[in-house]
């Protein structure tokens, strides 16, 4: 069992996992890509602008909008702390024009490697898989379920979840939200057995799409594959069919939307969003007991400094709340 599961292996996720592990928690980090920190490779034109060599007040003054989102982040991780953190991990830094801080090597890989080896040193378990849902019991987190390559539900019992999933670009389909859990699923291994001998439609762009389709066929589902673009899901009390972009309707009992990424709000019933971003308070609590969020998934500004600070804040809040629960 893990104390905390961190979903997403970007800057916010890695910092959250490191902070929680340093505070003594057993941590599992789940990242759908084969390598953590993939987005960091392209920040700062491949050099990774780590932070700015200035005061927290100067950072906030330079942010054109939503500077309030930086208050708690900068409180836990002011720029000087971030510089010291990476130097302690063995990364040599330099300050350039505009007080921007970069690795002296001009290679973002040095930042990513430093974070990855710190995860290893702290015995954080890194799992390359796609989270399908956050499980709640009596309104509180009890586990995280995954399902991609495994042909059965893979669950990680836990006490808290930190969502650091970045920004999901997937727009919901018509009827998707209304019929979620009533015929709409995001995970074939998780829910496929409910549709044995029944007709289902699969649509999506997940890397393992073909594998999940074959899994459904192997357990006796009658599968029809449709293009995701322009698809509408039909039904009132439950799924009754789909309508494609050409207006053609196909009757079915279930729809499996196998996307490469899932919007965080679809992972846990009751998770509130605004403008597609997860709503959080100053402690990065996301409104459901045991659920926290950090980084780009919480909204603008989409900056590394914010991701790093919010990851720290979310980890401290999760640990504090678990201590209160006993």
Secondary structure, DSSP 4 states (H G I P E B T S, - for coil): --SEEEE--SHHHHHHHHHHHHTT--EEEEESSSSTTGGGGGGGGGT---EESS-HHHHHHH-SS-GGGHHHHHHHS-HHHHHHHHHHTT--EEEEGGGEEEETT--HHHHHHHHHHHHHHTT-EEEES-EEEEEEETTEEEEEEE-SSSSS-EEEE-SEEEE-------PPPBTHHHHBTTTEES-HHHHGGGGTTSEEEEE---TTHHHHHHHHHHTT-EEEE--STT-EEEESSSEEEEE-TTS-EEE-SEEEE--SS--GGGTSTT--EETTEE---TT-B-SSBTEEE-GGGG-S---HHHHHHHHHHHHHHHHHHHHHH-
